[in-house]
Amino acid sequence: MNPRIGRRSLLRLATTAGVVTLSGCNALGGSDRKTPRLVELGATSFDDEPHTFHVRIELDGETVYRDSERLEAASSDDPVGTWFTGFPTKSNAYLLSTWLDDRPEKTAQTLDFAEYDTECLGVDVRVGTYDGGTDDDRVSIFYTKNCEDGE
Protein backbone atom coordinates (compact mmCIF):
# COMPACT_ATOMS: atom_id res chain seq x y z
CA MET A 1 0.00 0.00 0.00
CA ASN A 2 1.32 3.41 -0.93
CA PRO A 3 1.81 6.06 1.77
CA ARG A 4 -0.86 8.68 2.26
CA ILE A 5 -0.17 12.25 1.22
CA GLY A 6 0.17 14.47 4.26
CA ARG A 7 -1.61 17.81 4.51
CA ARG A 8 1.71 19.69 4.16
CA SER A 9 2.54 17.81 0.93
CA LEU A 10 -0.92 18.55 -0.43
CA LEU A 11 -0.52 22.23 0.34
CA ARG A 12 2.95 22.33 -1.27
CA LEU A 13 1.69 20.69 -4.44
CA ALA A 14 -1.46 22.81 -4.48
CA THR A 15 0.42 26.09 -4.14
CA THR A 16 2.85 25.33 -6.95
CA ALA A 17 0.39 23.59 -9.25
CA GLY A 18 -1.24 24.91 -12.38
CA VAL A 19 -4.32 23.44 -13.96
CA VAL A 20 -3.57 21.70 -17.21
CA THR A 21 -5.73 23.05 -19.98
CA LEU A 22 -7.23 20.00 -21.58
CA SER A 23 -8.71 21.63 -24.65
CA GLY A 24 -6.49 22.27 -27.64
CA CYS A 25 -2.81 22.88 -27.01
CA ASN A 26 -0.32 24.37 -29.40
CA ALA A 27 2.63 22.21 -30.29
CA LEU A 28 5.83 24.10 -29.69
CA GLY A 29 8.63 23.21 -32.04
CA GLY A 30 12.35 23.52 -31.70
CA SER A 31 15.25 21.18 -31.19
CA ASP A 32 16.54 22.87 -28.01
CA ARG A 33 13.51 21.84 -25.98
CA LYS A 34 13.92 19.93 -22.75
CA THR A 35 11.78 16.87 -22.12
CA PRO A 36 10.70 16.73 -18.48
CA ARG A 37 11.24 13.88 -16.07
CA LEU A 38 8.45 12.86 -13.72
CA VAL A 39 9.47 13.50 -10.10
CA GLU A 40 6.19 12.83 -8.27
CA LEU A 41 2.80 11.37 -9.10
CA GLY A 42 -0.08 11.60 -6.68
CA ALA A 43 -3.86 11.40 -6.48
CA THR A 44 -6.07 13.61 -4.31
CA SER A 45 -9.77 13.31 -3.62
CA PHE A 46 -11.91 16.18 -2.41
CA ASP A 47 -15.09 14.16 -3.06
CA ASP A 48 -17.52 12.70 -0.55
CA GLU A 49 -17.55 9.42 -2.51
CA PRO A 50 -14.70 6.89 -2.69
CA HIS A 51 -12.89 6.62 -6.04
CA THR A 52 -10.35 4.44 -7.77
CA PHE A 53 -7.80 6.48 -9.71
CA HIS A 54 -6.25 4.78 -12.75
CA VAL A 55 -3.00 6.05 -14.30
CA ARG A 56 -1.28 4.88 -17.47
CA ILE A 57 1.99 6.26 -18.88
CA GLU A 58 2.86 5.58 -22.50
CA LEU A 59 5.98 6.14 -24.56
CA ASP A 60 5.70 5.93 -28.34
CA GLY A 61 2.30 4.20 -28.01
CA GLU A 62 3.57 1.50 -25.63
CA THR A 63 2.43 1.33 -21.99
CA VAL A 64 5.45 1.70 -19.69
CA TYR A 65 3.54 2.16 -16.41
CA ARG A 66 0.05 1.38 -15.21
CA ASP A 67 -1.35 1.53 -11.68
CA SER A 68 -4.56 2.12 -9.74
CA GLU A 69 -5.14 3.51 -6.26
CA ARG A 70 -8.38 3.51 -4.26
CA LEU A 71 -9.11 6.52 -2.06
CA GLU A 72 -11.85 6.67 0.52
CA ALA A 73 -14.43 9.43 0.71
CA ALA A 74 -13.14 12.87 1.67
CA SER A 75 -14.32 16.46 1.70
CA SER A 76 -13.14 19.77 0.27
CA ASP A 77 -12.04 20.73 3.81
CA ASP A 78 -10.24 17.46 4.51
CA PRO A 79 -8.96 15.84 1.29
CA VAL A 80 -7.33 12.42 1.14
CA GLY A 81 -4.46 11.49 -1.12
CA THR A 82 -1.81 8.97 -2.00
CA TRP A 83 1.41 8.72 -3.98
CA PHE A 84 1.95 6.37 -6.90
CA THR A 85 5.33 4.64 -6.93
CA GLY A 86 7.47 2.82 -9.49
CA PHE A 87 6.71 5.17 -12.38
CA PRO A 88 9.47 5.98 -14.91
CA THR A 89 11.64 8.93 -13.89
CA LYS A 90 13.87 9.29 -16.97
CA SER A 91 13.30 12.35 -19.16
CA ASN A 92 11.03 11.31 -22.01
CA ALA A 93 8.07 12.41 -24.12
CA TYR A 94 5.57 10.42 -22.05
CA LEU A 95 1.80 10.60 -22.40
CA LEU A 96 0.08 10.29 -19.02
CA SER A 97 -3.60 9.26 -19.02
CA THR A 98 -5.92 9.09 -16.03
CA TRP A 99 -9.54 8.13 -15.40
CA LEU A 100 -11.79 7.16 -12.51
CA ASP A 101 -13.51 4.05 -11.25
CA ASP A 102 -15.02 1.74 -13.85
CA ARG A 103 -15.22 4.34 -16.59
CA PRO A 104 -13.76 3.38 -19.96
CA GLU A 105 -10.17 4.37 -20.68
CA LYS A 106 -11.39 6.38 -23.66
CA THR A 107 -12.75 8.93 -21.13
CA ALA A 108 -9.23 9.54 -19.79
CA GLN A 109 -7.74 13.00 -19.38
CA THR A 110 -4.19 13.28 -20.69
CA LEU A 111 -0.98 15.17 -20.07
CA ASP A 112 1.57 15.16 -22.89
CA PHE A 113 5.09 15.68 -21.54
CA ALA A 114 6.29 16.71 -25.02
CA GLU A 115 4.32 19.96 -24.65
CA TYR A 116 6.47 21.14 -21.73
CA ASP A 117 9.94 22.65 -22.02
CA THR A 118 11.04 22.14 -18.43
CA GLU A 119 13.39 20.02 -16.35
CA CYS A 120 10.69 18.14 -14.47
CA LEU A 121 6.99 17.72 -13.76
CA GLY A 122 5.23 16.76 -10.57
CA VAL A 123 1.67 15.59 -11.20
CA ASP A 124 -1.41 15.38 -8.97
CA VAL A 125 -4.63 13.86 -10.32
CA ARG A 126 -7.68 15.31 -8.53
CA VAL A 127 -11.39 14.72 -8.21
CA GLY A 128 -14.07 16.61 -6.30
CA THR A 129 -14.87 20.18 -5.42
CA TYR A 130 -11.66 22.00 -4.51
CA ASP A 131 -12.09 25.40 -6.14
CA GLY A 132 -15.49 26.56 -4.95
CA GLY A 133 -17.09 25.16 -8.10
CA THR A 134 -20.07 22.89 -8.42
CA ASP A 135 -20.02 19.28 -7.29
CA ASP A 136 -18.39 17.33 -10.06
CA ASP A 137 -16.49 14.06 -10.22
CA ARG A 138 -14.56 15.06 -13.32
CA VAL A 139 -10.84 14.31 -13.20
CA SER A 140 -8.40 17.22 -13.32
CA ILE A 141 -4.65 17.03 -13.77
CA PHE A 142 -2.56 19.53 -11.81
CA TYR A 143 1.16 19.86 -12.34
CA THR A 144 4.15 21.67 -10.96
CA LYS A 145 7.50 22.49 -12.53
CA ASN A 146 9.12 22.80 -9.10
CA CYS A 147 12.03 20.33 -9.03
CA GLU A 148 13.16 21.30 -5.55
CA ASP A 149 12.34 17.89 -4.04
CA GLY A 150 13.06 15.79 -7.14
CA GLU A 151 16.34 14.03 -7.83
N, C-alpha and C positions, 0 to 999 in steps of 0.2 A: 504494500500500500504506500502510495506517495505521501510525503509530508504535507500537512495543511499550510496554506499561506497565512502568515500572521498579519494582523491589522497594520503593522508598520510597513511590511512589504507591499500590502495592497495600496497603502497611501503613497508609497514611493513610486510604484508603477503608475498609479492614477495621476499623480502630479506631473509625471514626465511623458505621459501617453498622449497620442493624438489619434483621433478617430480616422480610420482608413475609409476613404471615400470609395464606395463599392460600385459607383456608376461611372463608366467611361473614364479611363485614364490615358493620358498621352504617353506614348513611348518616347523615351529620351534616348537619343543616339549618342554615339561617341565611343572611342576605344579606350579612353582614359578613365572610364567609370569603374568604381569599386563595386564588388558584389559583396553584400553583407553576410556575416556569419550569424547564426542564431545563438544567442547567449542565454535566453530564458524563455520558457514556454509555460504559461499558466492558464487556468480557467477560473472564472469568478462568477458566482451566481448571486444575484440580487432579487431573485424570484421566490415567491412563497410556495412553489412547487419544486420537487426534486427533479433533476435533469441528468442525463448522461451526455457528456461532451465527447464528440468523436473528432479526431485530428488525423489528417493524412498529409504527408509531405512527399512530393514527387520531384524527380529530377529527370528531365528529358522524357517525360511521359511514364517513367517507371516509379513505382512506390518504393521509397527508401525508409519510410517510417510510418507507422500506423499505431494508434493507441486510443483508448477510451477511458474516461474517468467519470464516476458517478458522484454527484454532489447532492447533499440533502437540501431540503427547503431552507430558505434564508429570508432576509428582508433587506430593503434598501438601507436601513439603519445598521444592520448587522450582517453583511455579506459573508459567504463562505467561499473558500477557494482551495485550489490544489496546484501543485507543480507537476508537469509531465517530465519524465526523465528518459534518457537514452536516445534522444533525438540527435540528428547529425549537427555538428558544430563547425564543420569546415565551410569556408566561404564558397557559396555556389548560388546559381540562379534557381533556387527552389521555388515550388509552388505549394503553398500551404492551403489546405482546404479544411473547413470545419462545419459541422452540422450537429443537431441535437436529437436525442432520443431515437425513436424508430423511424424518423423521417428519411426519405431516400437521399442518397449521396448527391443526386443531381440538384438538390436544394442548397447545397453547401455554399458558404461564403468563401472567398479566396483572397489570398495575399500573395502577390507575385514579387519575389525578392529582386528580380531583374529590374523592377521599376524604381529601386532605391539606390542612390549613389552614396553609400555610407559604410562605415566600418562594421557595424553590427546592428542587429534588431533584437529587441526583447518583445515578446508577444503575449498578450492576455486576451483570451476569448471570453466574452461576457454575455450574460443573458439576464433579463429583468429590468426593472425600472431603477435607473441609477442617475438620471439626469433631470428628474422632475417631469419627465414625459408621461405618456399614457402607459398603462399596463400593456406589456408586449413581450412575447417570448422569442422575439427575433434575435438571432445571433449577431453580435458586433465584434469586430476585431480591432483591438487597440494595440498600438505599438509604441516603442520608445527607441530612440537612437542613442540613448545614454549607455555607454560601454563601461562605465565606472566599475561595476561589479563583475563584468565578464572577463574571461581570460583570453 
